[in-house]
Amino acid sequence: MPEPQPLLRPRNLSASALSLGILALIAVGTVLKLAQSVVVPLLIAWLLSYLLAPVVTFLVRRLRFPSFLAVASVVVLLLLAAWGAGLVIQARLLEFARVFPEYQKQLAALTDTYGKLLDLPTAVLKEADWTAQLGPLVLRTSKFFLAFIANAILVLIFLVFMLLAKPYANDKLRAALPDRADGLIALTNTISRQIGTYLGTLFVISLLTGLCVWGALAALGVEFSFTWGLLAFVLNFIPNIGSIVASIPPVLIALVQFAPALWPAVMTALTLLVLHQVAGNLIAPKLYGERLNLSPVVILLFLLFWGWLWGITGALLAVPIAAAIQITLAHIPALAPLAVLMGSGRRYARAAPPPPPAAPDAPPAPPTEG
């Protein structure tokens, strides 16, 4: 009887190699954590470069813009869009601060109506000074926006240099590696095209989701509908969890705004549920096609890891990072099996085997002699 062969041979995976791999992962994780203030803007700029590079190419090739002018035009448009969104958010925050006392009265009425029925601590809710909590909240929000502006400036600096250097990448590769340049250029172009297509599709789906949420909430009369649409657009980059988080604030606002009636909040929740289900389960799979084939377990692990490492920014970047890694691995023959393991497995599912043929009818038994 032959002896069973080990699954992992020493020449393929030694204990020392495994130890070195674990130490390397720990070292990389430590560097990413310590260098977060630089790595995160660099990574955001890298992902944005995939989205904006086709626009720059269009301006250069079709409209005959000089490279620097094309990059400057794209960056200016990006700044104008961010500036407009910032003005809208600022106006909505000021409006929210103005109507906050009215919401407090509505919350008190809601507490009076349903507090005793649900055995809630109505006295605590009614006596709480919610207005006093608004000041610290505004202060924390202001600090967040200051940090956001500082990171945005760093992102723009990285983005400008990446877009300016992109047209010369192939020439530098040919000069550095003349023997292998053509194959590497074809590989990098394919990877870049697929990552850019995926990110563009994700952006379009998130934008459509945000617009639909804005329109639906405006039709229902929920206040700050544009803000909730913008929130849905941003959090749609976090699959599954993002849609749930984005649905909580508008439902709470509808609950307080229309108090003591409950049906507007119920309608708001049902509308958001339908919109996110249609976007996530019907529209997204058709637009992605085979471009996003990530396992839900892989998505969850990436969300947990990058969310733990970089907070909400890491959670927003988790799926784009996972998709970029899978696309890159799929085009490297030695690492292609890892890309398969990261996938959902739908494309590899075998068809159900055909049913076994029916057994032939047994011949009739011969008559017995009586």
C-alpha positions in Angstrom: 0.0 0.0 0.0 1.6 3.3 -1.1 2.3 5.9 1.6 0.0 9.0 1.5 1.8 12.1 0.0 1.9 15.3 2.1 -0.3 18.1 0.9 2.5 20.7 1.3 5.9 19.5 0.4 8.9 20.9 2.2 10.4 22.3 -1.0 7.1 24.2 -1.7 6.4 25.7 1.7 9.0 25.4 4.5 8.4 26.4 8.1 11.0 29.2 7.7 9.2 30.6 4.6 5.9 30.5 6.4 7.4 32.4 9.3 9.0 35.0 7.1 5.6 35.5 5.3 3.8 36.0 8.6 6.5 38.4 9.8 6.3 40.3 6.5 2.5 40.7 6.8 2.9 42.0 10.4 5.6 44.4 9.2 3.5 45.7 6.3 0.4 46.1 8.6 2.5 48.1 11.1 3.9 50.3 8.3 0.4 50.9 6.9 -0.9 51.8 10.4 2.0 54.2 11.2 2.0 55.8 7.8 -1.7 56.2 7.5 -1.6 59.9 7.1 0.5 59.5 3.9 -0.6 56.0 2.6 -4.4 56.7 2.7 -4.2 59.9 0.5 -1.7 58.1 -1.8 -4.1 55.2 -2.2 -7.1 57.5 -2.8 -5.2 59.4 -5.4 -4.2 56.1 -7.1 -7.8 55.0 -7.3 -8.9 58.4 -8.5 -6.3 58.3 -11.2 -8.0 55.3 -12.7 -11.3 57.2 -12.8 -9.9 60.4 -14.2 -7.2 59.1 -16.6 -9.8 58.4 -19.4 -11.0 62.0 -19.1 -7.4 63.3 -19.4 -6.8 61.0 -22.4 -9.9 62.3 -24.1 -8.9 65.9 -23.6 -5.4 65.3 -24.9 -6.2 63.0 -27.9 -9.6 64.4 -29.1 -9.5 68.1 -28.0 -5.7 68.5 -28.5 -5.1 69.8 -25.0 -1.5 69.9 -23.7 -1.0 67.3 -21.0 -0.6 69.8 -18.2 -3.7 71.8 -19.3 -5.8 68.6 -19.4 -4.7 67.5 -15.9 -5.3 71.1 -14.6 -8.8 71.2 -16.2 -9.8 67.8 -14.6 -8.4 68.9 -11.2 -10.3 72.2 -11.4 -13.5 70.4 -12.2 -12.9 68.0 -9.3 -12.3 71.0 -7.0 -15.5 72.8 -8.2 -17.6 69.6 -7.6 -16.1 69.2 -4.1 -16.6 72.9 -3.3 -20.2 72.8 -4.4 -20.9 69.7 -2.3 -19.2 71.4 0.6 -21.5 74.5 0.3 -24.6 72.3 0.1 -23.5 70.3 3.2 -22.7 73.5 5.1 -26.1 74.9 4.3 -27.8 71.7 5.4 -25.9 71.6 8.7 -27.0 75.2 9.4 -30.6 74.3 8.5 -30.4 71.3 10.8 -29.2 73.4 13.7 -32.1 75.8 13.1 -34.8 73.2 13.2 -33.2 71.1 15.9 -35.3 72.6 18.7 -38.5 71.8 16.7 -37.3 68.2 16.4 -36.8 68.1 20.1 -40.5 69.1 20.6 -41.5 66.5 18.1 -39.4 63.9 19.9 -41.2 64.8 23.2 -44.6 64.4 21.5 -43.5 61.0 20.1 -42.3 60.0 23.6 -45.6 61.0 25.2 -47.5 59.0 22.6 -45.6 55.7 22.5 -43.3 55.8 25.5 -45.7 54.3 28.0 -46.9 51.8 25.4 -43.3 50.5 24.9 -42.3 51.0 28.5 -39.6 53.5 27.7 -37.9 55.9 30.2 -40.0 58.9 29.0 -38.8 61.2 31.8 -35.2 60.7 30.8 -35.9 61.4 27.2 -38.0 64.4 27.8 -35.7 66.0 30.4 -32.5 65.5 28.3 -31.0 68.7 27.0 -30.4 67.7 23.4 -29.6 71.3 22.4 -26.6 71.2 24.8 -25.3 68.2 22.9 -25.4 70.1 19.6 -22.3 72.2 20.4 -19.9 69.4 21.0 -21.3 67.6 17.9 -20.6 70.7 15.7 -17.1 71.0 17.2 -16.3 67.4 16.4 -17.8 67.8 12.9 -15.6 70.9 12.3 -12.5 69.1 13.4 -13.4 66.2 11.0 -13.8 68.6 8.1 -10.5 70.3 8.9 -8.7 67.0 8.8 -10.6 66.1 5.6 -9.5 69.3 3.9 -5.8 68.6 4.8 -6.0 65.1 3.4 -7.8 66.3 0.3 -5.0 68.7 -0.4 -2.5 65.9 -0.1 -4.7 63.7 -2.4 -4.8 66.4 -5.1 -1.0 66.8 -5.0 -0.5 63.0 -5.4 -3.2 62.9 -8.1 -1.7 65.7 -10.2 1.7 64.0 -10.3 0.2 60.6 -11.1 -1.8 61.9 -14.0 1.1 63.9 -15.3 3.5 60.8 -15.1 1.0 58.3 -16.6 1.6 59.0 -20.3 5.4 58.4 -19.8 5.1 55.1 -17.9 5.3 52.9 -20.9 8.3 54.7 -22.4 10.2 54.4 -19.1 9.3 50.7 -18.9 10.7 50.1 -22.4 13.9 52.0 -21.5 14.4 50.1 -18.2 13.4 46.6 -19.4 13.6 46.4 -23.2 13.4 42.6 -23.4 10.2 42.2 -21.3 8.7 45.7 -21.8 6.0 44.6 -24.3 4.6 41.9 -22.2 4.7 44.0 -19.0 3.0 46.9 -20.8 0.2 44.6 -22.1 -0.3 43.2 -18.7 -0.4 46.6 -16.9 -2.7 48.0 -19.5 -5.1 45.2 -19.1 -5.0 45.4 -15.3 -5.4 49.2 -15.4 -8.3 49.0 -17.9 -10.2 46.4 -15.8 -9.6 48.3 -12.5 -10.7 51.6 -14.1 -13.8 49.9 -15.5 -14.7 48.4 -12.2 -14.2 51.7 -10.3 -16.2 53.6 -13.0 -19.1 51.1 -12.7 -19.0 51.3 -8.9 -19.1 55.1 -9.1 -22.1 55.0 -11.5 -24.0 52.6 -9.3 -23.3 54.7 -6.3 -24.4 57.9 -8.1 -27.6 56.3 -9.3 -28.4 55.1 -5.8 -27.8 58.5 -4.4 -30.0 60.2 -7.0 -32.8 57.7 -6.4 -32.6 58.1 -2.6 -32.7 61.8 -3.0 -35.7 61.8 -5.3 -37.6 59.2 -3.3 -37.2 61.0 0.0 -38.1 64.3 -1.6 -41.3 62.8 -2.9 -42.1 61.5 0.6 -41.5 64.9 2.1 -38.5 63.9 4.3 -36.4 66.8 5.2 -32.7 67.0 4.1 -33.3 64.6 1.3 -30.3 65.8 -0.7 -28.1 65.2 2.3 -29.4 61.6 2.7 -28.9 61.1 -1.0 -25.3 62.2 -0.7 -24.8 60.0 2.3 -26.2 57.0 0.3 -23.8 57.8 -2.6 -20.7 57.8 -0.3 -21.7 54.8 1.8 -22.7 52.7 -1.2 -18.9 52.1 -1.7 -19.2 49.9 1.4 -21.3 46.9 0.2 -24.2 45.5 2.4 -23.2 47.5 5.5 -23.2 50.9 3.8 -26.8 50.7 2.7 -28.0 49.9 6.2 -26.0 52.7 7.8 -27.2 55.2 5.1 -30.8 54.2 5.8 -30.9 54.9 9.5 -30.7 58.8 9.6 -33.5 59.4 7.1 -35.8 56.9 8.9 -35.1 58.6 12.2 -35.7 62.1 10.8 -39.0 60.9 9.3 -39.9 59.4 12.6 -39.4 62.7 14.4 -40.5 65.0 11.6 -44.0 63.4 11.2 -44.5 62.5 14.9 -46.7 61.1 16.3 -47.6 59.4 13.0 -45.5 56.3 12.3 -46.5 55.4 8.8 -44.2 58.0 7.1 -41.2 56.5 8.8 -42.4 53.0 7.8 -42.8 54.1 4.2 -39.4 55.7 4.3 -37.8 52.5 5.5 -39.6 50.3 3.0 -38.7 52.7 0.1 -35.1 52.7 1.0 -35.1 48.9 1.4 -36.6 48.5 -2.1 -34.1 51.0 -3.6 -31.0 49.4 -2.1 -32.2 45.8 -2.9 -32.9 46.8 -6.6 -29.5 48.5 -6.8 -27.5 45.8 -5.1 -29.2 42.7 -6.4 -30.5 43.6 -9.8 -28.6 46.6 -11.3 -25.1 46.0 -9.9 -24.7 42.3 -11.0 -25.7 43.2 -14.6 -23.4 46.2 -14.8 -20.5 44.5 -13.1 -20.8 41.2 -15.1 -17.6 39.3 -14.5 -15.7 42.3 -13.4 -16.6 41.8 -9.7 -16.5 38.2 -8.6 -15.5 38.6 -5.0 -16.6 36.1 -2.4 -18.8 37.6 0.4 -16.4 36.2 2.9 -13.5 38.0 1.3 -15.5 41.2 1.2 -16.3 40.8 4.9 -12.7 40.1 5.8 -11.4 43.1 3.8 -14.1 45.3 5.4 -13.1 44.2 8.9 -9.3 44.5 8.3 -9.2 47.8 6.5 -12.0 49.3 8.7 -9.9 48.3 11.8 -6.7 49.6 10.2 -8.0 53.0 8.9 -11.5 53.4 10.2 -14.3 54.6 8.0 -11.8 55.5 5.2 -10.5 52.0 5.2 -14.0 50.6 5.0 -14.7 52.8 2.0 -11.5 51.6 0.3 -11.9 48.0 1.3 -13.8 46.7 -1.8 -11.9 48.7 -4.4 -8.6 47.4 -2.9 -9.9 43.8 -2.9 -11.1 44.1 -6.5 -7.8 45.6 -7.6 -5.9 42.8 -5.9 -8.0 40.1 -7.4 -7.7 41.6 -10.9 -4.0 41.9 -10.5 -3.6 38.3 -9.2 -5.7 36.9 -12.1 -3.2 38.2 -14.7 -0.1 36.8 -13.0 0.0 33.0 -13.8 1.8 32.0 -10.6 -0.7 33.8 -8.5 -3.9 33.1 -10.5 -5.1 30.4 -8.1 -5.3 33.0 -5.3 -7.6 35.1 -7.5 -9.8 32.0 -8.0 -10.0 31.5 -4.2 -11.0 35.2 -3.7 -13.9 34.7 -6.1 -17.5 33.8 -5.3 -17.2 30.6 -7.3 -20.4 31.2 -9.3 -18.6 30.9 -12.7 -17.0 27.6 -11.6 -20.2 26.0 -10.3 -20.9 22.7 -12.1 -24.3 22.0 -13.6 -26.5 19.6 -11.7 -25.8 16.0 -12.9 -28.6 14.5 -15.1 -30.9 12.1 -13.3 -29.9 8.4 -13.6 -31.7 6.5 -16.3 -34.8 4.6 -15.2 -34.3 1.0 -14.5 -35.8 -1.3 -17.3 -39.0 -3.0 -16.5 -38.5 -6.4 -15.1 -39.8 -9.3 -17.3 -43.0 -10.9 -16.0 -42.6 -13.8 -13.7 -43.3 -17.2 -15.3 -46.6 -18.8 -14.2 -46.2 -21.3 -11.5 -47.5 -24.8 -12.0 -50.4 -25.5 -9.8 
